[in-house]
Amino acid sequence: MNTEDSVPNEKKVVYDIHFYAYTPDEKGKVKIILDVEAQKKYHTGHDFVTRGFFYTSRIISAQLGKEFVLIPSRYPREG
């Protein structure tokens, strides 16, 4: 996979190792996106959990229009 990710209105992200893996399923294959972020130092100055949430959220949002599309809700928004 491309290790650079550009999403409109957000900064570019460069992943260290970013790839697809496929696992067998009773209905065929399941595609999983994996990202490995190697660090030279144990303490990087960034909160590990916060950084994990950021990368995971970014990987999911980058899939919009590529891996899935939003389906309009049947329930109208209130307010």
Secondary structure, DSSP 8 states (H G I E B T S, - for coil): --SEE--TTS--EE-SEEEEEEEEETTEEEEEEEEE---SSS--SS-HHHHHHHHHHHHHHHTBTTTB-----SS----
